[in-house]
Amino acid sequence: MARFIKKWRPMRVGQLLALAVAALCVFAVPTIRGGIEASSPVQQARRGEPQSPGNGVAFEVTSVRANKSGQVAMPSRTRGRIYTATNIALRNVIAAAYEVPAARVLDGPSWIGAASVDMRFVGGDRFDISATLPEGSSADQVPVMLRVLLADRFKLIVHRETREAPMYALVLARSDGRLGSQLRKALVDCEAVKPEDQARCQLEIGGEILGRGQRLSELARALSLFADRPVVDRTGLTGGYDFNLRFPELNTAPDATGPRADPVGGIFTALQEQLGLKLDSIRGGIDFIVIDSVERPTEN
């Protein structure tokens, strides 16, 4: 699968950075509580089972400190062998660890923060986290390592539940199948691209959602950040596409004090006018992470 967000442009929606990380996986995965047989450490971690630092999927060195800055943004990134998250609420760390949006991390005390697209309303205690990846590991393993960190430093215990909930299906808006002016078939399919064609692949969220050579499943995942529900691709269109999509929420400043643009209304209108697509309301099984217990950490 292509990486969800290849690049973030300098943008006025800095409050969405952490949610973008947390939204790398927005589709339902059938799960069953209890009765889990012994399996590999990675499989156990993905099921929400506590992981010991000696099983090869943990960070080598970790630091967790309280952040009292009062800032709004919660940037996080992995560069080389160093993972950092600054001023981040614990709910967002849990979301990144289990690869779901923060809105699908349920329960827990108020100090872990709330699930909100507007970072002004996340609240909760904030933390600075720095960790070193083991030699030979990759950024793709960071979610599993975060689960180990959460179990060790925050004594986090969770379980997964699949619940039926509202979703959106991304479908063609026109009966004749015509696409909008900002959606066109690409020269490459970035899910099956040759190494020499990688430079043609692009997926950005900034003043617009911009895709080059992306399958529409990737567009659906990006839309999930703004639509308040998971979005699944039901267009029936295959291969790579180029697209540019603008709607009001993308241009709302993080420090705005006035009424915010309606993101769902903006998406509905923009999709039909610019891409020739629309969102249909459906219901389906969605994977949730439910917090059983969590503790504040001791700093180091």
C-alpha positions in Angstrom: 0.0 0.0 0.0 1.3 3.4 -0.8 2.2 5.6 2.2 -0.9 7.7 3.0 0.6 11.2 3.2 3.8 11.6 1.1 4.3 15.2 2.1 2.7 18.0 4.1 2.9 21.4 2.5 3.3 24.5 4.8 -0.4 25.1 5.6 -2.9 26.9 7.7 -4.4 23.7 9.1 -1.5 22.7 11.3 -4.1 21.5 13.8 -4.7 18.5 11.6 -1.1 17.1 11.6 -1.5 14.7 14.5 -4.9 13.5 13.2 -3.4 12.8 9.8 -0.9 10.4 11.4 -3.7 8.9 13.4 -5.8 8.4 10.3 -3.4 6.1 8.4 -5.9 3.3 8.8 -9.6 4.1 8.7 -11.1 0.9 7.5 -12.9 -1.7 9.5 -10.9 -4.9 10.5 -13.1 -7.7 11.9 -12.0 -8.6 15.4 -13.0 -11.0 18.1 -12.5 -10.3 21.8 -10.9 -13.1 23.9 -9.6 -16.5 22.9 -6.5 -15.2 21.1 -4.0 -17.9 20.5 -0.2 -17.5 20.8 1.3 -15.7 17.8 4.2 -13.5 16.8 5.0 -10.4 18.9 3.9 -8.1 16.0 0.5 -9.9 15.8 0.1 -9.7 19.5 0.8 -6.0 19.5 -1.6 -5.4 16.7 -4.3 -7.1 18.8 -3.7 -4.7 21.7 -1.8 -7.2 23.8 0.9 -5.8 26.1 4.4 -6.3 24.7 7.6 -6.8 26.6 10.7 -4.6 25.7 12.7 -7.7 25.0 10.7 -9.1 22.1 12.4 -7.1 19.3 9.5 -4.6 18.6 10.3 -1.9 21.2 12.1 1.4 21.1 15.7 1.2 22.4 15.5 4.4 24.4 12.4 6.4 25.4 11.8 9.7 27.1 8.4 10.9 28.3 8.0 14.4 29.8 5.1 16.6 30.6 4.6 19.6 28.3 3.1 22.7 30.0 3.6 25.1 27.1 -0.1 25.6 26.5 0.5 25.4 22.7 -2.2 24.0 20.4 -0.2 22.1 17.7 0.8 18.5 18.3 3.6 17.7 15.7 5.0 14.2 15.5 7.4 12.6 13.1 10.0 9.9 12.6 13.3 11.0 11.1 16.0 8.3 10.7 16.0 6.3 13.9 14.4 9.1 16.1 10.7 9.3 16.8 9.4 12.5 18.4 6.0 13.8 19.4 5.7 17.3 20.9 2.9 18.6 23.1 0.8 15.6 22.2 -2.3 14.4 23.9 -2.3 10.7 24.9 -5.5 9.9 23.0 -3.7 10.9 19.8 -0.6 8.7 20.7 -3.0 5.8 21.2 -4.7 6.5 17.9 -1.3 6.5 16.1 -0.2 3.3 17.9 -3.4 1.4 16.8 -3.7 3.2 13.5 -7.2 4.5 13.9 -8.5 8.1 14.0 -8.6 9.6 17.5 -12.4 9.6 17.4 -12.3 5.8 17.4 -10.3 5.6 20.7 -13.1 5.3 23.3 -13.3 5.8 27.0 -10.4 6.8 29.2 -10.1 9.6 31.7 -10.4 13.3 30.7 -6.6 13.9 31.1 -5.9 11.9 27.9 -7.6 14.6 25.8 -10.7 14.6 23.6 -11.1 13.6 20.0 -11.5 16.8 18.0 -10.5 17.9 14.5 -10.1 21.4 16.0 -7.0 21.1 18.2 -8.1 24.0 20.4 -10.7 21.7 21.9 -8.5 18.6 22.4 -7.4 19.6 26.0 -6.0 17.1 28.4 -2.4 16.7 29.6 0.3 17.1 27.0 3.5 15.1 26.7 6.8 15.3 24.8 7.9 11.9 23.7 11.3 11.0 22.2 12.3 7.5 21.3 15.1 5.7 19.4 14.2 3.0 16.9 16.4 -0.2 17.0 19.1 -0.6 14.4 17.6 -2.0 11.2 14.0 -1.1 12.0 11.8 1.2 9.9 9.2 3.9 10.4 6.5 1.4 9.4 7.2 -0.4 12.7 6.7 2.7 14.9 3.0 2.0 15.6 3.9 -1.4 17.1 6.7 0.2 19.1 4.3 2.9 20.4 2.1 0.1 21.7 5.0 -1.3 23.7 5.8 2.2 25.1 2.2 2.8 26.0 1.9 -0.5 27.9 5.2 0.1 29.7 5.1 3.8 30.6 1.3 4.5 30.8 0.2 1.0 31.8 -2.3 1.1 29.0 -4.7 -1.8 28.6 -7.1 -1.8 25.7 -9.3 -4.1 23.7 -10.7 -3.9 20.2 -14.4 -3.9 19.3 -16.1 -3.9 16.0 -19.3 -1.9 16.0 -21.8 -1.0 13.3 -21.6 2.7 12.7 -22.3 5.3 10.0 -19.8 5.6 7.1 -19.6 7.2 3.7 -19.2 5.5 0.4 -17.3 7.5 -2.3 -19.2 7.0 -5.5 -19.7 8.5 -9.0 -22.1 11.5 -8.9 -23.2 11.4 -12.5 -25.3 8.7 -14.1 -23.3 8.9 -17.3 -20.0 8.3 -15.4 -18.4 11.6 -16.4 -15.7 12.8 -14.1 -15.2 16.4 -12.9 -12.6 18.7 -14.4 -10.2 18.1 -11.4 -10.1 14.3 -11.7 -8.4 12.5 -14.5 -6.7 9.2 -15.3 -3.0 9.3 -14.4 -0.1 8.0 -16.5 1.0 5.9 -13.5 -0.6 3.8 -10.8 1.5 4.4 -7.6 0.4 1.1 -6.1 2.2 -0.7 -8.8 4.7 1.9 -10.0 8.2 1.1 -11.2 11.1 2.6 -9.2 12.0 5.0 -12.0 8.5 6.4 -12.0 8.3 7.1 -8.2 8.9 10.8 -8.8 5.5 11.0 -10.5 3.7 9.9 -7.3 2.4 12.5 -4.9 -0.3 12.9 -2.2 -0.5 16.1 -0.2 -2.9 17.8 2.1 -2.3 21.6 2.3 -4.4 24.3 0.7 -5.9 21.5 -1.3 -5.9 17.7 -1.4 -3.6 16.9 -4.3 -3.0 13.5 -5.7 -0.8 12.3 -8.6 -1.0 8.6 -9.6 -3.1 7.8 -6.6 -5.9 5.2 -6.4 -9.2 6.6 -5.2 -9.0 4.5 -2.1 -6.2 6.9 -1.0 -8.5 9.9 -1.7 -11.2 8.2 0.4 -8.8 7.9 3.3 -7.8 11.5 3.1 -11.5 12.6 3.1 -12.0 10.6 6.3 -9.9 13.3 8.0 -12.6 15.9 7.3 -15.9 14.0 7.0 -16.3 12.9 10.6 -16.8 9.3 9.4 -14.7 6.7 7.6 -14.9 6.9 3.9 -14.6 3.9 1.6 -14.0 3.8 -2.1 -17.0 2.4 -4.0 -16.5 4.3 -7.3 -15.5 1.1 -9.2 -12.6 3.1 -10.8 -9.3 1.3 -10.9 -5.7 2.3 -11.3 -4.1 5.7 -10.6 -5.7 9.1 -10.9 -4.6 12.7 -10.7 -6.9 15.0 -8.6 -7.0 18.4 -7.0 -9.8 19.1 -4.4 -10.4 22.3 -2.4 -13.1 22.9 0.3 -13.5 25.5 3.1 -12.1 23.5 6.0 -8.7 23.3 4.4 -8.4 27.1 4.7 -9.5 27.5 8.3 -6.6 29.0 10.4 -5.7 27.0 13.5 -6.0 30.1 15.7 -9.3 31.2 14.3 -11.7 32.5 16.9 -14.9 32.9 14.7 -17.3 30.2 13.5 -15.6 27.4 11.6 -16.5 26.3 8.1 -18.8 23.2 7.9 -16.3 20.5 6.7 -19.0 18.0 5.7 -21.0 20.5 3.7 -17.8 21.7 2.0 -16.7 18.2 1.0 -20.1 17.3 -0.4 -20.2 20.4 -2.6 -16.6 20.3 -3.7 -16.6 16.6 -4.6 -19.5 17.0 -7.0 -18.4 20.2 -8.6 -14.7 19.5 -8.9 -14.3 15.7 -9.1 -17.7 14.4 -10.2 -17.9 12.3 -7.1 -20.2 12.2 -4.1 -20.5 10.7 -0.6 -23.4 8.3 0.1 -24.3 7.5 3.7 -24.0 3.8 4.6 -23.5 1.7 7.6 -20.7 -0.9 8.2 -18.5 -2.5 10.8 -15.9 -0.1 12.2 -12.9 -1.1 14.4 -12.7 0.8 17.7 -10.0 0.8 20.4 -11.6 0.8 23.9 -9.4 1.8 26.8 -9.7 -0.5 29.8 -7.2 1.3 32.1 -4.4 3.8 31.8 -2.1 5.7 34.3 -0.1 8.9 34.2 3.6 8.1 33.5 6.6 8.9 35.7 8.9 11.3 33.8 12.5 10.5 32.7 
